[in-house]
Amino acid sequence: MNKNLFKGTFDLIKLLAKRNILSISIWLVSIVSITVVVLGAFTGLYSSEEEMFAMAETMRNPAMTAMVGPSEGLDNYHVGAQMSHQMLLFTGIAIAVMAILIVTKNTRADEEDGLIEMIRSLPVGRLSVSLAINKLMSTVFILLFIVVAISMYLTGLENITLEGSILYGAALGMIGIFFASLTLVFAQLTENSRGTIAYSFAFLMLAYFIRAIGDVSNEMLALISPLGLILRTHPFVLDNWWPILVMFVASVLLFVLALYLNSIRDLGSGFIPSKPGKKTASKFLRRPIGLYLRLQRTSIIAWFITMFLLGVSYGSIFGDLEQFILSNEMIQQMVSQDSNFTLNEQFMTVLMLVMSMMATIPAVIFVLKIRSEEKKKRIENILSKSVSRNELLFSNLIISLVLGFLMLITSALGLYSASSAVMDDPILLSTIIKASIVYYPAMLIMIGFALFLNGIFERATPLVWLYIVYSFLVSYLGDLLQIPEAIMKTTPFGNIPNYPVEEVNVLNLVLMVLVASLLIVIGFITYNKRDIKE
């Protein structure tokens, strides 16, 4: 291959590193810190071997297998086995998200904004940008691998072996390298950054669903998924290195494919062309709400499908969960005999928390669409017409509020459709719907916080994503890590009752809606007063 195709790669690596140093640092520090904190929390989680054995028995049920992965090492459920079993998958997903966002920003998004064309006007090779971002991300994930491995081993905890620590770090690093290469391929196939992110996240969700189904029912199916494959490393238990090798080969092949596609396509084009539009716009497209719905049509459909499939994947395990309870005396003893709720209903509250947080992600994305359009210098074109800032912001808000609510309903319908098919005595649809809708005030606060940041200091809007991640860790892992209730209350999701197990405090939900409304009003006022960035 002509070496001129990669001319200037080293200078581009330095440029990309300088440009992304803040976001990369935040990601790395957050991931390493969470890993070490959770590892330390596992050490004092159980006061006796009986409690640890009880938790191991709970982890054997198909529901938990679908959520966190295959249950190896449960016969000796030490700290290392717990870390590998309960944290590797979710940490890997966070790293995959990191890779997707950073690669998209520095490839297809820059090409869409004309920055790649400017770079290519200099003595830079045709493939230098793709090679530069790949090398940068590979270096970042190798650094992550080293820091995680060293940090875990230096804790000096029993059963946290050197090989297990190295393998755990390598598994996380390889997930990042794989999804960086995969996103680079989608950046060549699609014509815009929205398509790249949509296809990449769709693949990530599909990989999670395939892994969940495969882990419960079919080992070979789980191996098709990169997430299922990497979980077969089983750090601190089996210490398998072959999945790392398979993932490495797959990553190299994807990167080579990305380079080839980049070499044969025109700048600004993609291999999945957009459909030609109509000669004249409809009346619906002449207002901001119609325009933004049209721009986000593909991602809206993709998110609805994702939320429904997420509900289906969780609902399909309820039948196996009942069978597991009936066949395990220890689990039956763990359930209170005078409880008014079944274990299925109690477990459903955990699933609703996860699905509500997933539904919050597209809701925040939709409301922050105005921010992404501002960064691309398109807002002034709209405001130069007979469109006010309030209408512009209100359009994004309405889309977010309505679609966010429908996302909750969609996931609940998916859960009910699958659970009713596998359960002899299914949970009522009304109960599932109510358990889902009760999280809507928490979603409203996240939407309001996003608008608040967009108005007060628009460059701080990424903080809403950090708050969502923090909320997930505190709310989902709160009981596991024995986090004080006062800290759990610092997130909106920590103030939502676990319906139907807990009673709904209507006054508390009304107060949350009022807080969200206040944030939204402040967001509107400050957005009208600040300058639109050029």
N, C-alpha and C positions, 0 to 999 in steps of 0.2 A: 504494500500500500504506500502511496506517495506520502513522504514525510511532511510535505508542505501542507497537507490536510490538517496537521496538528501543530502548525507553527504558532508560537506565542502562548502555548498551553500553560507554561509555568507562570507567566505574568498574569494570566487570567485566574489561575488558582489563588494567587496572592490577592487579586482584586476581589474575588468572590469571598475569600476568607475574611477580609477586612469589612466587606459589606454585610456579612451575616454573622459576625463575631458575637453580637449581643444575643440574637435569637438562639444561636447554637449553644452559647454558654448557659442561658436560662434552661434550655432543654436538658443539657448534660447534668448541671447541678441538681435540677429537680429529680431526674431519674436516679442518680446515684444516691442522693439524700433519702429518697423514699425507700430505695432498696435497703440501705443500712438501717434506717429507722424501723422498718417492718421486720427485718431480721432480728433486731434487738428486742422488738415487742414479742416475737414468738417465744423467746427464752423464758419469759415469766408469765406466759399465757395460761398454763395449766399448773395447778398446785399439786397434782398427783398423777401417777401413771394411769389410774383409772379414768381420769378426765381426758387424758390424751388418747387413751384407747377408745373412749366413747366418741371423741371427735373423729378418729380414724374410721370408726364404724359408720358414722354419719356420712363421711366422704365417699363411702362405697356405693351409695345409691346413685342411680342413673341420672337423677336431676343434677347433682353436684358434678358428675362426670361431664355432662353436657356443658356446664358452666365453666369449669376450670381445667378439664382435661382428664386423661386416664389416671387411674389411682394405683400407681406403683409405690412401694415402700410403706404401705399402710400397716403391715405387720410390725414394723418398728418405726413408728411415726415420729422420728426425731426432728430437730429444728431444721436440718438441711432438707429432709423429705418434705416438710411442711412448706418451706420456702419455694422449692421446685414445683410442688404440686399446686400451690395456691397463688403464686405471684408471677411465675414465668410467662404465662399466657397474657395476662393483662398488661404487664410491663412491655412485652413484645408488641402488643397492639399500639401502645403509646409511642413506641419507637417507630413503628410503621407509619403512624400519622405524622410524626416528625419528618420522616424521609419524604413522604408524599408532598407535604406543604413546602418544604425548602427546595426540593428539586423542581416542583412546578413553578415556584416564584422565580427561580433563576434560569428557567429554560423557556417554556411556552408563554408564561406571563410576560417575560422580558421581550420575547419575540413579538407578542401581541402589541406591546407598547412601543415597538420600534427600536428598542435598545440593542437588540442583537444585530440589526441592520447597521446601526452606528458602529458597533464593534467590528463587524465584518468589513467595514470600509477601511479599517486599519490593516497593517500587515499581520493578519491573523488567519489561521487555517479554517477551512470550512467546518471541520469537526472539532475544533479546539474547545468550544464552549461545552459540548457534550462530554468530552474527555476531562475537562477541568472540573466540572461539577461532580463527575463520577469519582475522580481522584480525591476531591475535597471531602465528599461524603464518606468515602471509604476510609480516609484518614480519621475523620470524626468518629466513625463507628469502631474503628480499631482502638482509638483512644478510649472510647466508652468501655470497650471490652477489657482493656488493661486496668482502668480505674476501678471498675466494678469488681473485677477479680481480686485485685489487691485489697480493696476496702473490705470485702467479705472475709477474706482470709485473715486479715489483721484484727478482726473482731476477736479471734482466739476462741470462738465458741466450739463446744464439743460437736463433732460430726461435720463441721464446716471444713472439709479437707481442701488441700491445695488443688488437687485435680478437679474436684467438684466446683470450686470457686472459678477456676480457669474455664471450665466447660460452661458454667452458667453465664459468665461474661461473654464467652465466644458465641453462645446461642443468641444472646441479645444483639451483639454486634452483627451477626450474620443475618438476622431478621432485617436490620436496618439496611445492610448492603443489598439484600434481595429486593426490597421494596423501592430502594433508590433506583436500581436498574429497571425494575418494572415500570415505575413512573416515567422514566426516560423513554421507554418504548411508547407509552401512551402519549407522551409529549410530541412524538413524531406522527402518531396516528390521527390525533385530533387537530382541529383548527384554532382552538382557543383554550385558555386556562381553565374555563368552566368545564369543558369536556375532559381535560386531563384529570382534574380533581374528581369529577363524577365517576369516570371509569376506574380510577385508582381506588377510590373508596368502595365502589361497587365490588371490585375484586376482593378487597379486604373483608367486606361483609360476607361475600360468598365463601371465602376461605374459612371464615368463622363458622358459618352454617354447616358447610361440608364436614369440618372437623367435629362439630358437635354431634352430628348424626353418625359419623364414622366412629367416634369414640364410644358411643353407646351401643352401636349395632354392627359395624363393619370396619375392621382394622384396616383393610386395604383402601377403603374409601377415605379414611382419615389421613392416610399417607399421601393422597393426592393434594391435600391442602398444605401449603407451606407452614401454616401454624400447627397443624397436626403433626407434620414431619419434625418440626423443631422440638415439639414436646416429647418426642421419642428419645431425646438425649437423656432425660431423667437424671439431671445433675444431683450429686450426693447420694444417689441410690444405685443406678446401674452404670452411670457415666459412659453412655454410648457416644462415640465420636462420629459414627458413619452419617448421621443426619447433617452434620456440619459440612461434610464433604459433598453430599448431594446438593445441599443448598448453595454451596460455593460454585459448583459446576453450573447449576441453573442460573445463578447470578451472572456468571461470565457469558453464558449463551444469550441471556437477555440483553446484556450490554453490547455484545457484538451485533445482535439484531438491531438495537437502537442506532448504532453507528451506521450500519448499512442503510437503514431507512432514512437517516439524516442525510446520507450522501446522495440519495437519488431523488429527494423531494426538493421543491422550490421553497425558498424562504417565505414564511407566512402561510404556507399551505399545509394540508394534512391529507392522510390517506382515507379518512372518513369525512367526505365532503358534507358541507351543510346544504340542506335543501334550498333551492331558490325560492325567494319570497314572492309575494304578490307585487304587481306593479304599483298599486296604490294601497296605502294602509287603511284598515278599517277604523271606524270611529272608536272602537275599543282600544286600539293602539295609540290613539292620539292623546290619551291622558296617561300620567305616570303609572297608575296602578295597572293598566293594561300592558304598558311597555315592560314593566318589571316582571309581570307574570309571564309574558312571552319570553323574556330573556332567560328566565329561570325555569322554563317549562321542563326541560330535560331533567334537571336536578330535582325538581318537585316530584316528578313521576318516579325517579329513582329512589327518593327518600320514602315515598309511600310504599313502594314495593319492599324496601328494606325493613321498614317498621312492621309491615304485615308478616314478612318472613321471620323476623325476630320473634314476634308473638307466636307464630306457628311452631318454631323450633323449641321454644320454651314450653308451649302447651302440649306438644307431642310426648313429653316425658312424664306427664302426670300419671298416666296409666302404670308405667313402670315404677313410679314412686310409691303408688299404693301397694303394689305387689311386694316391693321391698320392705315396706313397713309391716305387712302381714307376715312375712317370713322371717322377721328379725325381732326376737323378744326384747333385746336390749333397747332398740329404738322405740318399741311399744312402751317400755318402762319410762323412757325419757319424756314421753308425751303425757301430760297431766290427764288423769282419768276423768276429772270433773270439768275438763275444758269444754267450752261451748263451741269450739272451732276445731276442725280437722287439721292435721299436719299439712295437707294440701293447701288449705286456706292460709295457714301461717306462712308457708313457704311462698305463696303467691305474693305476699307483701314485699318480699325481697326482690322478686322478679319485677314488680311494678316500679320499684325504686330505680332499677337498672333501665327499664324501658322508658320511664319518664325522663331520665337524664339523656338517653339517646334521642328522644323526641325534642329535647331542648336544643340540641345542636343545630338542626336545620332551622328552628325558629329564630335563633340568634343569627345564623348565616343570612336569613332572609331580611332581617331588620337592619343588618349591617351592609346590605347591598349598596346603600347610599354612600357609605364610606369607601367601598371599593371603586365605585364610579367616580367619586371625587379624586381618588388617587390617580385615576386614569384620565383626569382632566375632561370629563364629559358632563359634569353637573352644570357648568356655565352655559353650555349649549341648550340645556333644558330650561334653565332659569331665564334665559334671554327671550323665551316665548311667554305666553300668558299663563305661566305656572309660578305659584308662590312657593317659598321654602316650606311653609306649613303643609301645603298639598303634597309636596314631594316627600316629606318625612312621614306624613299621615298615610300615604299610599304604602310605604314600606312597613309601617306599623300594622296596618290592617292585614296585609298579607301574612305577616309574622304571627299575629294573634289568631287569625282564622286557621291557617295551615298548622300552627303549633297545636291547637286544640284538636284538629282532625288527625294529626299524627298520633296523639294519645288514644283516640278512639280506634284508629286503624290497628295499632298494636294490641289493644284490648280485644278487638274482633278476631285478630289472628290467634291470640291466646285461647279465646273461647272456642273457635272453630276446631282447633286441634285437640284441646283438652276434652271437649264434649265427645269427640270421636273415640277417645281411648279410655274414658272413665265410665264406670258403671253408674255412679252418682255424681254427675258433673256439677261444677260450681255454676251458680246462676249467672246468666249474662248480665243482669242488672248489678250483681255484686262486683263482677269484674269491671264493668264500665265505671261504677262509682269509685272503685279502688284506683282506677286510672285517672279520672277527672279530678280527684282530690289533690293531685299534684299540680294542677294547672296554676294555682297562685304562685307556687315556687317558680314555675316557668315564666310567669309574668314578671317576677322580680328580676330574673336574669335578662329578660328583654328590656325592662326598664333600666337596668344597670348598663346595658350596652348603649342605649340611647343617651343616658346620662354622660358616659365617657365620651361619646361622639360629640356632644355639645360642649362639655367642659374643656376637654383636651383630646382632640381627635386621634392623636398619635398614641394615646394610652388605651385605645380600644382592645388591643390584644390581652389586656388584663382580665377581660371578661372570660377568656378561655382558661386562664390560670385559675380563676375563681371556680369555673365549672369543674376543672380537674381536682381542685382542692375539695370541692363539695362531694365529688364522687368518692374520693379516698376517705374523707371523714365519715360520710354517711354509710357507705357500703362496708368499709372495714372498721367502722367505729366499735361495734360489739366485739369483733375479733381481736382488735388491738386494745380493747378496754379504754377507749378514749373517753375522757370525762364528758358528761352530758352538756356541760356549759360550752365546750368547744364544738360539739356536734350542733348546738343551736346557732352557731355562727354562720351556718349555711341555710338557705331557705328550705332545702330538702330535709334538713334535720328538724324542722318545725312542723312537718306534715305527719299526721297520725297514720299508723299502719292499719288502714281500714281493710277488712272488717274486724280485725282483732282488737283494735283500739277505737274508742269512740271519737267521733269527729267534733272538734270544738269549732263551731261555726264562727264565733267571735274572733278566734285566732286567724282563721282563713280570711275573714273580712279585713282584719288589720294588715295582713300580708298584701291583699289587693290594694289597700290604701297606700302602703309603702311603694308598691310598684307604680301606682298612679302618680305619686309625688315624683318619683324618679323620671317618669315619662314627661311630666309637665316641665320639670327643670331641664330635661333634654331638649324639649321644643324651644323653650325660652332662650337657652344659651346657644342653640344652633342658629336661631334667627339673629343673634347679636354678633357671632364670630364671623371672621372672614372665610371665604371659600378659598382653599389653598390652590395656588397655581402650580 
